[in-house]
């Protein structure tokens, strides 16, 4: 019996993650330096791990409230006020999720009706258009370019809006480009959002990893708090990827709608992870600052080195990704990534998996030790020289 005829059309049409394909290829090879996976190379701080262990020793192993421990939601509200100058009510406007990915899924399912259009700014995290489609919506790509250092231009949004447009997904700092939108740029986007009565899903998972000035949450822009669902979490800034703990804040009407779906689909996030997160928000900011300082040093070294070997790359304002152009090599992004992996054992992700505007580039994560980055640059230099790329 063939089971495929029983599958949902939306699942059949869903493309596998291009990121995971290259990660799996690299995992099967010895001596590979992986610049492919977006994961901190730091271990979660001991204080956070200890708080989680203590919760187990004290027997806190039952379900929490669906929305998460109130104690944690209070700390999240304090964190948003302290770091981003946006206030939320812990009881109504904060939801703890199983990673930022669940929060994104909940936002799409809570907002999107069949046929609704959602603008996706690309290059983008691979899940955005897929989650829109799974919710029955239509993802509409707005393609940023290297000419503008992949910064979203207001006129691009205007050109993409139709009577069916309901929302726009923005990620700053961006995955995969590292591009950071500053306050003045966000204000111009906000004007269009108000003009066309849109909702914004602002993915701010890399907010703690911005290097060239203060970070501005989209919700902090005048008139945007009531229109913005902020996605955030502990994976990147607090080096807690495997803990699978995120959170979402926003207007009560949106958060409570997302909570209803969360109740049926997930029940609650991991109890022991939530206790760890309380410690992270109360006492973990010094560790975040130390990791950020290290990433900044790696960023400066790695981007400078990429440009020196002939792979043109803008200086990313945040996250831990560089997005160099490989157009001078004459190879597609996928050809470049496959050959670099097979010939020099350096794993990067082809830009094409992040949308059409990512073609001609590759994503390199510099969340690796400086020693590994130095060796990766050495190998990449050899590879580029064989292709006779001129600097």
N, C-alpha and C positions, 0 to 999 in steps of 0.2 A: 504494500500500500504506500502510495506517495502522500506524505503529510503536507506537502507544500500548498495544496489546494485549500487547506483549512486555515492558512495563515492570513492575517490582516494585510490588505494591500499596502497600507502605510508602512508596515514592517518590511514587506518585500522590497519596497522602493527605497528603504533606508540603506545608506551606504555605510560600510564598516569604517571605523576610525582609521584614518591614514597615519595618525601618530602611532597608534598601537602596532601597525604593521611594521614600521621601521624599528620600533622598540623590540619587537619579537625577533626580527632579523638579527639585530645586534646581540640579543641575549644568547643566541645560538653560536656566537663566535668568541674565540679567546683573544684577549689582548685589546679589546675594543675600548676606546674612550667615548663614552656616550655624552653627547651634548644635545640629546634629543628629548628627554623627558623633563617636563616642567615641575621639578621637585627640589626643594632645598637639600643641600648636602649636609646640613646640620642635624644633629639628633635633638629631639624635643628636650628642652631644659629639664634638669633633674627635679626642680621644684614642682613643675607641672606633672611629671610622671609620679612623683611622690604623693601629690595630692590625690591622684587617681587611685594609686595603690591603697592609700589610707581609706578612701571611700569603700573599697572592697573589704578591707579588714574590719571596717565598722558595720559591714553588712548592708550597705546601700546598693542593693542589687535588684530592686523592684523597678517597675515602670515609673517614669516621672510624669508630670502633667504633659498632655499632648504638646503644648506650646513650649515645653522645656521647664527646667527648674526655675521657679520665680526668682530665686537668688541669682541665677545666671542672667536672666532677662533684665534684672535690675542693674547688674554690672555692665551688660551690653548697652543699656540706655545711658549709663554714666560715661561709658567709653565714647559713644557717639557724640555726646555733649562736650566731653573733654577734648577729643581729638579733632572733631569736625564741626563743632558749634551748631549741631542740630539736635533738638530735643524730641524724645519719644516716650510714650507711656508704656512701661514694662508689661502691664496687664493686657493691653489691647493692640499695641503697635509693634511688638517684637515677637518673632517666631524663631525657635531654634530648629535647625534642619540637619539632615544627614548629608553634610557637605554643602558647598555652594551649588553643586550640580542639582541636588534635589530642589533647592530654592528656585533655581532657574526653571525647572520643570513645573513646579507649583505655580509660578508666576504665569507661565504660558497657559496652563490649563485653567487657571482662574480667570484670565482675561479674554482668551481667544475663542470666538465662535467660528464655525466653518465658513471659510471664505474671507475672513478678516485678514488684512495685510499687516505684516510687522516688518519694519525696516531693520535690516541687519547690516551694520557697518563692517565692511571687510577690508583687509584680511581680518578674520575673527576666529575665536575659539570654535572648534569644529562642531560643537554640540548646538550652537545657537539655531541655525536653520533647521536642523533635525528636530529640535524640540518644538519649534513653531509648527512644522509639518505634522508631527505626531499629535499636536493639539487640534489639528484640522485647519490651521491657518496657512497663509501663503507668505513665505519669506521673500522679501524684496531686497536684493543686494544693492548697497551703495558702495562703490569701489573707490577707496582712497588710493593715492599714488605716492611713489617715492619722491616725486617732484616737490610735494608738500610735506615730506617726512611722514607720510601716512596720516596726516591730520585731517579730520573731517571738516569739510567746508560747508557752510550754511546753505549755499546755493545747490549743493548736491542733495540735501534733504528736500528742499523745495521741489526739485525736479522729480523726486521719487514719490511724492505724496499724491494719493488719489482719494476719491470719496470712501474707499474701503480701508484706508490706513487707520489703524488704531493705536499702534505703539511703535517705539524705536528702542533697539538694544544698543547700549553704548558701553564700552569697556575701556577704562582709563585708570592706570596705565594699561596699555593694550597687550593682549596675548594674540598674535605672536610678535608684534613689531616693537613693543616697549614704548610706544608713543604715549606721551602724557598731554592731556588737554588742560590748559591753565584756566583760571577763573574768567578772564576776558573772552576766551574762546567758548567756554561753557555758556556764558551769558548770551552770546549770539545764537547759539543753538536753542536756548530757552525761549527766545523771542519767537522762533518758528514753532516750537512746541505749543506755546500759548495761542498763537495765531491759528493753528490748525487743530487745537483741542486734542492733543496727543497725550499718551501716557509714556513715561520713560522707565525702562528697566536698566538700571545703572549697575553694572558689574564692577564692584570696587574691591575685589579680592586681593589686588596688589597695592591697595592704598598705602600700606605701611612702607612699601618699597618704592618711594619716589625720592629722587636724589637732588634735584636742582631748585628746591624751594618748597614752600608749604603746599600740602595737598588740599584741593578743594573738592568736597563731595558735591555731586550734582544736586542733591537735596538741599544744600546750603545756599544755592542760587535763589534770588528773590522770586517768589511765586512757584517754585519747583517742588517744595516739600509735599504739597497735596497732590502732585502729579507723578511722584517718583517712588518706585520700588527699588530700594537699595539692597543689593546682594553682597554679602561679605562673609567672612569666616576666619578660621584659625589655621588653615593649611599652609599658606605662603608666609605671612609675616611672622607667625609663631612656630613655624617648622613642625606642623602637626598634620601632615597630609594623610597618614594612615589612620588617624583618629576619626576621619570622616565627620567633621563637625563644622557646620556653617550657621549663618543666621541671616534673617531678612527683616528689614524695618521699613515701615511705610504707613500710609493712611489706614485707619482702622478697617474701613470697608474692604480694602485689598487683603490685608493681613488675615482678617477673619475668614475671608473666602478661601485663602490658601490653607488656613488651619483646617477647614472642613475636609479638604482633599488629603492633607497630611494625616488627619485622624484615621481615615479609612485605608490609606495606602501604607503608612509607616508607623503609626502609633506614637512613637517618640524617638528621639535620638538616644544614643548610648548613654546610660546613666553615669558610668565611670568617666567617660570622656567629658561630660558636662562638668563634673567636679574638677577635672583638670583645667577646663576652660575658665572656671571661676578664678583659679590661682593665676592663670595666664593674664587675665585682665587686671587683677589686683596688683600683681607683683612682677609681671613679666616684661614690662616695657624696656628695661635696661638690656635684656637679652635681645629684644627686637632691634634696638639701636645698634648693638654690637654686630649683629648679623647684617644689618643694612650698611654699616660702614665697610664691612668685608666685601659685600656685593658691589659696592660703589668702586672700590679699588680694582676688583676683577673687571668690572664694566670698562673702566678707563683703559686698562691694559689690553683687554681683548678687542675692543672696537678699534683702538689705535693699530693693533697688530693686523686686524682684518684689512684695514685700508692700506697698510704698508705692503701686504702681499698681493694687492690688486683686486680685492673684493670690496667694492664701495659700500660703505655702511654709515647711516646716520647715527648720531649719538642718542641712544634711547633715554628717555626721561625717567623711566621707572621699570618695574618688574625685574626679571633677570634673563631677558632675551635680547639677542642681537639678531638683526634681520638683513644680512648682507645680500647685495645683488650678485648673481652669478652669470649675468647676461654676457659679460666679456668672455666667458669660457666657451660660448657657443652651444652649451648644453641646456636642456630643460632642467627645471629644478629637481625633477625626479631622477633624471639621468645623472645629474651632479651628485645627488645624495647616494644613489646606488653605487656609483663608481668610487666615491670617496670612502664609502664603507668597505667595499670589496678590495680596493687597492691600498688604502692607508688605515683601515680600521678606525675611522672616526665616524660616529653616527650623528647625523643632523636630520632635520625634518624638511621635506620639500615644501616650499611655500604654497604650492598648488593645492595642498589639502586644506588650506585656510581660506579658499575662495579664489576666483579667477584672478583677482588683483594681486594675489600672492605669488603668481607664476613669475619666474625669473629671480626668485629669492629663496633662501633657505633659513629656517629658524635654528639658531644655536643658543642653547642655554648655557650661561656662564655661572650657573650654580654648581660649580665644581672647584676643586682646589686650584690654587694658582699654578701648582706644579703640573696638574693635568691639563690646564689651559695652555701652558707653555708647550707641552708635548703635542697637544692638538694643533696648535699654530705651526709647529715644526712640520708635522705631517701634512697639514693643509697647504703649507708653502711648497713642499715637494710636489704635491698633486697639481697645484696651480701652475707651477713652473713647467711641468711636463705638458700642460695644455698650452704652453707658450702665451700666457696672458701677460700683457704689458701693464706695468703699474702707471 
